[in-house]
Amino acid sequence: MIQRAGSTAVVVIDGTRPTLASTTRIRDNTGNGVHVAASAIASGAMVKVGDLDISGNTIGIYVDVGNGGRYMQVADVDVFQNLGNGMFFRSAPSMFRNAATTPPLFAQNKVHSNALDQIVLAGGTYYVNSPTDACDAAANAVYCNSPHLAYGIYSQDAASVFVKHTSFEAGGNGVRDYSFQGGSTITVTNNCTAITVCP
């Protein structure tokens, strides 16, 4: 387990060592649980974040990859009970590539019970889908939104977001399941069964 109070637990990562962690718990940091910055990633590199439980941090996962064709794979991550957003991604190019041409790179994640928006996707194009393009064990789940003015998935800063085969708190039809800032878009289709009970 990685537990480093008073700082960000993991600051990463370059293209020669793309796997962040495996079956690791990252918790109770006053900074971000995981912080991935463009300066640490070679242009054209793929950074993989997976098999993590992340809780009790300011933001669970914060990623700012900027320009340069950097891509992310985030899979099998449970992000919960962080003090701010569960995940915050900022990207100028496409961050998660289209499931129609490559395997989806954001899959089998559970993001829930965080104090602010569960997932914020800012500036860029994002594809969120199950690897099998179906509602199955690999689909993403975004639920247990804060009772305050928080959303499951929020698109901002001119982002274009496409979400398929995802479980939301209200089945993808609730006013808090997803939203967008003016100038951004979010398209949500083929929703999976709602998750109405918080763990």
Secondary structure as the mmCIF struct_conf table of DSSP 4:
data_model
#
loop_
_struct_conf.conf_type_id
_struct_conf.id
_struct_conf.beg_label_comp_id
_struct_conf.beg_label_asym_id
_struct_conf.beg_label_seq_id
_struct_conf.end_label_comp_id
_struct_conf.end_label_asym_id
_struct_conf.end_label_seq_id
STRN STRN1 ILE A 2 ILE A 2
TURN_TY1_P TURN_TY1_P1 ALA A 5 GLY A 6
BEND BEND1 SER A 7 SER A 7
BEND BEND2 ALA A 9 ALA A 9
STRN STRN2 VAL A 10 VAL A 12
TURN_TY1_P TURN_TY1_P2 GLY A 15 THR A 16
BEND BEND3 ARG A 17 ARG A 17
STRN STRN3 THR A 19 THR A 19
BEND BEND4 SER A 22 THR A 23
STRN STRN4 THR A 24 ARG A 27
BEND BEND5 THR A 30 GLY A 31
BEND BEND6 GLY A 33 GLY A 33
STRN STRN5 VAL A 34 ALA A 37
HELX_RH_3T_P HELX_RH_3T_P1 ALA A 38 ALA A 40
BEND BEND7 ILE A 41 ILE A 41
TURN_TY1_P TURN_TY1_P3 SER A 43 GLY A 44
STRN STRN6 MET A 46 SER A 55
BEND BEND8 GLY A 56 GLY A 60
STRN STRN7 ILE A 61 GLY A 66
BEND BEND9 ASN A 67 GLY A 69
STRN STRN8 TYR A 71 PHE A 80
BEND BEND10 GLN A 81 GLN A 81
BEND BEND11 LEU A 83 GLY A 84
BEND BEND12 GLY A 86 GLY A 86
STRN STRN9 MET A 87 SER A 91
BEND BEND13 ALA A 92 PRO A 93
STRN STRN10 SER A 94 SER A 94
BEND BEND14 MET A 95 PHE A 96
TURN_TY1_P TURN_TY1_P4 ALA A 99 THR A 101
BEND BEND15 THR A 102 THR A 102
BEND BEND16 LEU A 105 LEU A 105
STRN STRN11 PHE A 106 ALA A 107
BEND BEND17 GLN A 108 GLN A 108
STRN STRN12 LYS A 110 HIS A 112
BEND BEND18 SER A 113 SER A 113
BEND BEND19 ALA A 115 LEU A 116
BEND BEND20 GLN A 118 GLN A 118
STRN STRN13 ILE A 119 ALA A 122
BEND BEND21 GLY A 123 GLY A 124
STRN STRN14 THR A 125 VAL A 128
TURN_TY1_P TURN_TY1_P5 PRO A 131 THR A 132
BEND BEND22 ASP A 133 ASP A 136
TURN_TY1_P TURN_TY1_P6 ALA A 137 ALA A 138
BEND BEND23 ALA A 139 ALA A 139
STRN STRN15 ASN A 140 TYR A 143
TURN_TY1_P TURN_TY1_P7 PRO A 147 LEU A 149
BEND BEND24 GLY A 152 GLY A 152
STRN STRN16 ILE A 153 GLN A 156
BEND BEND25 ASP A 157 ALA A 158
STRN STRN17 SER A 160 LYS A 164
BEND BEND26 HIS A 165 HIS A 165
STRN STRN18 THR A 166 PHE A 168
TURN_TY1_P TURN_TY1_P8 GLU A 169 GLY A 172
BEND BEND27 GLY A 174 GLY A 174
TURN_TY1_P TURN_TY1_P9 VAL A 175 ASP A 177
STRN STRN19 TYR A 178 PHE A 180
TURN_TY1_P TURN_TY1_P10 GLY A 182 GLY A 183
STRN STRN20 THR A 185 THR A 189
BEND BEND28 ASN A 190 ASN A 190
BEND BEND29 VAL A 197 VAL A 197
#
